[in-house]
Amino acid sequence: MVRAIITAVTAIATTAFAVTMEAHPKNGRAVRSDNPLTVVTAPVTGDTTSSALPKAPAKSAAVAVSDVSPALSQTVGTLPPLDLTDMALWNWNAKWTASNWDNAFSPIPWRYNHIQQPNGGDTYFTLDANGAPQLQAVNGTPAYNSGLWETDVTLPQLKDGLIVAPLWLYNSGSKDEIDFEFAGRKGLDVSIHAYPDGVEHKQTVRLFAGEDFSGRRMRFEIKVDEYAGVIQMFLNGQMIQEWDRQTMPFFVSHRLKPWMEMWAANPSNSQFSFWAGQWAGLAPNEALLMTVHGYRYTSL
C-alpha cells in the first residue's frame, strides 16, 4: 500500500502542484517525492459510470469511467481463487499469511481471523472494531521482478479514513513497492516507491478523484517488465497508468510479492486525515467487507 502520506492535495485540481516532503507510515521519516502528486478528476454528472477521464501524466492512458464499470470485470476472464490451503497462524512457509499484530497507524490491529475462505472460493476480508485484514505472500510464494499480477475484487463500502489496497507489490528487504490504493472516498492512488542510495523516492497519481467505487467488482492488474523498465497498471483491462524507467530518476529493481489489505487510518493523525479523510469509527456491530474472488500471477 502507499507508504507515504500526502501533504498537499486539492481534490478538484487537474494540474500538478508541489509536494516535497511527506511522512512515511512505516518508519515516520521524511521522504522525497520526485514529482508532484497529480490529481486527475472526472467530471461528475449524476451517473458516475459515464464520465470521461482526462489523460493522466507519465503515460497514463485516457480511459472513460464507464470502462471500469462492474460489468466489465466479467469480460476479462476468470481468475482462480486464492490458494490459502496451507495458511495457518505464524506459518511463514505457506503461500500466504494473514497478519496478527498491532498496526501503528490505525486504532484497529491486524487480526489473522479477519481473513476467511470458507469454501475454497471467495476470500472475505473483514474490518470491524476488533480487527483489520492484511494478507501477504510469504515463503511459499516466489518473488519476481517481472510478470503480471491480477486480482478480482469486490470493494467494500468506502468511508472517509478507510484505506483499501486490493493489490500492491512489495519487497520487504529493499522496500520497493507498487500500489493500488483507495484513499477514503477521495479517489484511487497509484504509486511507485524505491530506495536508491537508501533514500525513498516515490511518485503518486490520484485517479477518479471524487468517484465512489463502493461495492464495485473490479479487476486490478500490475504488469512489471523490470528488464524493459516499464510498469503498467490496469483497471478492468484498461491501462490507467504507466511508468517508464527512461523518463524517471528512479525505478524498482528488486523482486516483488503481492499483498492485499484494508485498514482504518488513525483519526488523530492529521496527515492521514488530510490524505484519506477523517475516520469516524464504526457503529456497534458494523463491519466492512472486501471480497477477493480470484488472484493470478503470470510470467512474461
C-alpha positions as CSV (number, residue, x, y, z in Angstrom):
1,M,0.0,0.0,0.0
2,V,1.0,3.6,-0.3
3,R,3.8,4.2,2.3
4,A,3.7,8.0,2.1
5,I,1.1,10.4,3.3
6,I,0.1,13.1,1.0
7,T,0.6,16.5,2.5
8,A,-0.8,18.7,-0.3
9,V,-3.9,17.7,-2.1
10,T,-6.7,19.8,-3.7
11,A,-9.4,17.3,-4.6
12,I,-10.7,19.3,-7.6
13,A,-7.4,20.2,-9.1
14,T,-6.5,18.9,-12.5
15,T,-2.8,20.1,-12.6
16,A,0.3,19.1,-10.7
17,F,1.4,21.0,-7.6
18,A,4.4,21.0,-5.2
19,V,4.7,18.1,-2.8
20,T,8.2,17.8,-1.5
21,M,8.4,16.1,1.9
22,E,5.9,13.5,3.2
23,A,5.6,11.4,6.4
24,H,6.4,7.7,5.9
25,P,3.9,5.5,7.7
26,K,6.4,2.6,8.0
27,N,9.1,4.4,9.8
28,G,8.0,8.0,10.3
29,R,10.8,9.5,8.3
30,A,10.5,12.3,5.8
31,V,10.8,11.0,2.2
32,R,11.5,12.6,-1.1
33,S,8.8,12.9,-3.7
34,D,10.4,13.1,-7.2
35,N,7.4,14.6,-8.9
36,P,4.3,16.3,-7.5
37,L,1.2,14.3,-6.8
38,T,-1.1,14.8,-9.7
39,V,-4.9,14.7,-9.2
40,V,-6.9,13.6,-12.3
41,T,-10.6,14.3,-12.0
42,A,-13.5,13.0,-14.0
43,P,-16.5,15.4,-14.3
44,V,-19.4,14.1,-12.3
45,T,-22.8,14.5,-13.9
46,G,-25.1,12.3,-11.9
47,D,-24.2,8.9,-13.3
48,T,-20.6,8.5,-12.5
49,T,-20.2,5.5,-14.8
50,S,-20.4,7.7,-17.9
51,S,-17.9,10.5,-17.2
52,A,-14.8,10.9,-19.3
53,L,-11.5,10.8,-17.6
54,P,-8.8,13.2,-18.9
55,K,-5.4,11.9,-19.8
56,A,-3.1,11.4,-16.7
57,P,0.6,12.2,-16.8
58,A,3.5,9.8,-17.1
59,K,1.9,8.0,-20.0
60,S,-1.4,7.3,-18.3
61,A,-3.9,6.1,-20.8
62,A,-7.1,8.2,-21.2
63,V,-10.0,6.0,-20.1
64,A,-13.7,6.6,-19.5
65,V,-15.2,5.9,-16.1
66,S,-17.6,3.6,-18.0
67,D,-14.7,1.4,-18.9
68,V,-14.2,0.5,-15.3
69,S,-17.8,-0.4,-14.6
70,P,-18.5,-3.5,-12.5
71,A,-19.8,-5.4,-15.6
72,L,-16.5,-5.1,-17.4
73,S,-14.8,-7.3,-14.8
74,Q,-16.7,-10.2,-16.2
75,T,-15.3,-9.8,-19.7
76,V,-11.6,-10.2,-19.0
77,G,-11.6,-13.8,-17.9
78,T,-12.0,-15.6,-14.6
79,L,-9.2,-15.8,-12.1
80,P,-8.6,-18.8,-9.8
81,P,-9.3,-18.3,-6.1
82,L,-6.5,-17.5,-3.7
83,D,-4.7,-20.7,-2.6
84,L,-4.9,-20.5,1.2
85,T,-4.8,-24.3,1.7
86,D,-1.6,-24.1,3.7
87,M,-2.2,-20.9,5.5
88,A,-2.0,-21.0,9.3
89,L,-1.2,-18.5,12.0
90,W,2.6,-17.9,12.0
91,N,3.3,-20.4,9.2
92,W,5.8,-18.3,7.2
93,N,6.4,-21.3,4.8
94,A,2.9,-21.1,3.5
95,K,2.0,-19.4,0.2
96,W,0.1,-16.6,2.1
97,T,-0.3,-15.5,5.7
98,A,-2.7,-13.1,7.4
99,S,-1.1,-10.5,9.8
100,N,-1.8,-10.7,13.5
101,W,-0.2,-7.7,15.3
102,D,-0.8,-4.1,16.0
103,N,-1.0,-1.6,13.2
104,A,0.9,1.5,14.5
105,F,-1.0,3.7,12.1
106,S,-4.5,2.6,13.0
107,P,-6.7,2.3,16.1
108,I,-7.6,-1.2,14.9
109,P,-5.0,-4.1,14.9
110,W,-4.3,-6.6,12.2
111,R,-6.1,-9.8,13.0
112,Y,-5.5,-13.2,11.4
113,N,-9.1,-14.4,11.7
114,H,-10.4,-11.4,9.7
115,I,-9.5,-13.2,6.5
116,Q,-11.7,-16.1,5.8
117,Q,-12.1,-18.5,2.9
118,P,-14.9,-20.8,4.0
119,N,-15.4,-22.8,0.8
120,G,-12.1,-22.6,-1.0
121,G,-13.5,-19.9,-3.4
122,D,-14.1,-16.3,-2.5
123,T,-11.9,-14.9,0.3
124,Y,-13.5,-12.4,2.7
125,F,-11.6,-9.5,4.2
126,T,-13.5,-8.1,7.2
127,L,-12.8,-4.8,9.0
128,D,-14.6,-4.3,12.3
129,A,-13.9,-2.7,15.6
130,N,-11.8,-5.7,16.7
131,G,-9.6,-6.3,13.7
132,A,-8.4,-5.4,10.2
133,P,-7.4,-7.8,7.4
134,Q,-3.9,-7.9,5.8
135,L,-2.8,-10.7,3.5
136,Q,0.8,-11.1,2.4
137,A,2.6,-13.6,0.2
138,V,5.3,-15.3,2.2
139,N,7.9,-18.0,1.7
140,G,5.8,-20.4,-0.4
141,T,5.1,-17.7,-3.0
142,P,8.1,-16.7,-5.2
143,A,9.1,-13.1,-5.7
144,Y,9.5,-11.8,-9.2
145,N,11.0,-8.8,-10.8
146,S,8.7,-9.1,-13.9
147,G,5.3,-10.5,-14.6
148,L,1.6,-9.8,-14.4
149,W,-0.2,-9.8,-11.0
150,E,-4.1,-9.7,-11.1
151,T,-6.9,-9.6,-8.5
152,D,-10.6,-9.8,-9.0
153,V,-12.2,-7.9,-6.1
154,T,-15.5,-6.5,-4.9
155,L,-14.7,-3.4,-2.9
156,P,-16.2,-2.6,0.4
157,Q,-18.3,0.4,1.3
158,L,-15.7,3.2,1.1
159,K,-15.6,5.6,4.0
160,D,-13.6,8.6,5.0
161,G,-10.3,7.4,6.5
162,L,-10.7,3.9,5.1
163,I,-7.6,2.6,3.2
164,V,-8.3,-0.2,0.7
165,A,-5.4,-1.8,-1.1
166,P,-6.9,-4.6,-3.3
167,L,-3.4,-5.3,-4.8
168,W,0.1,-4.0,-4.1
169,L,3.6,-5.4,-4.7
170,Y,6.4,-5.1,-2.1
171,N,9.9,-6.2,-1.3
172,S,10.3,-6.3,2.5
173,G,14.1,-6.0,2.2
174,S,14.6,-3.2,-0.3
175,K,11.1,-1.7,0.3
176,D,10.5,-1.3,-3.4
177,E,6.8,-1.0,-3.9
178,I,3.9,-0.6,-6.4
179,D,0.4,0.2,-5.2
180,F,-3.3,0.4,-6.0
181,E,-4.9,2.2,-3.0
182,F,-8.2,3.8,-2.4
183,A,-7.7,6.8,0.0
184,G,-11.1,7.0,1.7
185,R,-13.6,8.5,-0.7
186,K,-11.1,10.8,-2.3
187,G,-10.0,8.7,-5.2
188,L,-7.7,5.9,-6.4
189,D,-4.0,6.4,-5.8
190,V,-1.4,4.5,-7.9
191,S,2.1,4.8,-6.7
192,I,5.7,3.6,-7.2
193,H,8.4,3.6,-4.4
194,A,12.1,2.8,-4.5
195,Y,15.1,3.4,-2.3
196,P,18.2,4.3,-4.4
197,D,21.1,5.1,-2.0
198,G,18.8,4.3,0.9
199,V,16.5,7.3,0.4
200,E,12.9,6.7,-0.5
201,H,11.8,8.2,-3.8
202,K,8.1,8.0,-4.9
203,Q,5.6,9.1,-7.5
204,T,1.9,9.0,-6.9
205,V,-1.0,9.8,-9.3
206,R,-4.5,10.1,-8.0
207,L,-7.2,9.0,-10.5
208,F,-11.0,9.2,-10.4
209,A,-10.9,12.0,-7.8
210,G,-14.3,12.2,-6.1
211,E,-15.6,9.0,-7.6
212,D,-17.3,6.5,-5.3
213,F,-16.4,2.9,-6.2
214,S,-18.2,1.4,-3.2
215,G,-19.4,-2.2,-3.8
216,R,-18.0,-2.4,-7.3
217,R,-16.4,-5.6,-8.6
218,M,-13.2,-4.8,-10.4
219,R,-10.1,-6.3,-11.9
220,F,-6.8,-4.8,-10.7
221,E,-3.6,-5.6,-12.7
222,I,0.1,-4.7,-12.3
223,K,2.4,-5.6,-15.1
224,V,6.1,-5.2,-14.5
225,D,8.9,-5.6,-17.0
226,E,11.9,-4.8,-15.0
227,Y,14.3,-5.5,-17.9
228,A,12.5,-3.2,-20.2
229,G,11.9,-0.7,-17.4
230,V,8.2,-0.4,-17.8
231,I,5.4,-0.7,-15.2
232,Q,1.7,-0.6,-16.3
233,M,-1.4,-0.6,-14.1
234,F,-4.7,-1.7,-15.4
235,L,-8.3,-1.4,-14.2
236,N,-10.7,-3.9,-15.8
237,G,-8.4,-4.3,-18.7
238,Q,-7.9,-0.6,-19.3
239,M,-4.4,0.8,-18.7
240,I,-4.7,3.8,-16.4
241,Q,-1.0,4.4,-15.6
242,E,2.4,3.7,-16.9
243,W,5.9,4.4,-15.5
244,D,9.0,4.2,-17.8
245,R,12.5,4.0,-16.3
246,Q,13.9,6.1,-19.1
247,T,11.8,9.1,-18.0
248,M,12.2,8.7,-14.3
249,P,15.0,9.4,-11.8
250,F,14.4,6.0,-10.1
251,F,12.8,2.7,-10.7
252,V,12.1,-0.6,-8.8
253,S,14.9,-3.0,-9.0
254,H,14.1,-5.9,-6.7
255,R,11.8,-8.9,-6.8
256,L,8.3,-8.3,-5.5
257,K,5.5,-10.2,-3.8
258,P,1.8,-9.4,-3.7
259,W,-0.2,-8.0,-0.7
260,M,-3.8,-7.1,-0.1
261,E,-5.3,-5.2,2.8
262,M,-7.9,-2.9,4.3
263,W,-7.4,-0.6,7.4
264,A,-8.7,2.5,9.2
265,A,-6.3,5.5,9.4
266,N,-5.7,6.8,12.8
267,P,-8.1,9.8,13.1
268,S,-5.7,11.6,15.5
269,N,-3.1,11.8,12.7
270,S,-3.8,15.0,10.7
271,Q,-1.7,13.8,7.8
272,F,-3.7,10.6,7.4
273,S,-6.9,12.6,7.7
274,F,-5.8,15.1,5.0
275,W,-4.8,12.3,2.7
276,A,-7.8,10.0,3.1
277,G,-10.4,11.8,5.2
278,Q,-11.3,11.6,8.9
279,W,-12.0,8.1,10.2
280,A,-15.2,8.3,12.3
281,G,-15.2,4.7,13.6
282,L,-17.8,2.1,13.1
283,A,-21.3,1.7,14.5
284,P,-21.9,-1.2,17.0
285,N,-21.8,-4.5,15.2
286,E,-20.8,-2.8,11.9
287,A,-18.3,-4.5,9.6
288,L,-16.9,-3.6,6.2
289,L,-16.3,-6.5,3.7
290,M,-13.9,-6.7,0.8
291,T,-14.2,-9.9,-1.3
292,V,-11.3,-11.3,-3.3
293,H,-12.8,-13.6,-5.9
294,G,-9.5,-14.5,-7.6
295,Y,-5.8,-13.9,-7.9
296,R,-3.2,-14.9,-10.5
297,Y,0.4,-14.3,-11.3
298,T,1.6,-14.8,-14.9
299,S,5.2,-14.7,-16.0
300,L,6.1,-12.5,-19.0
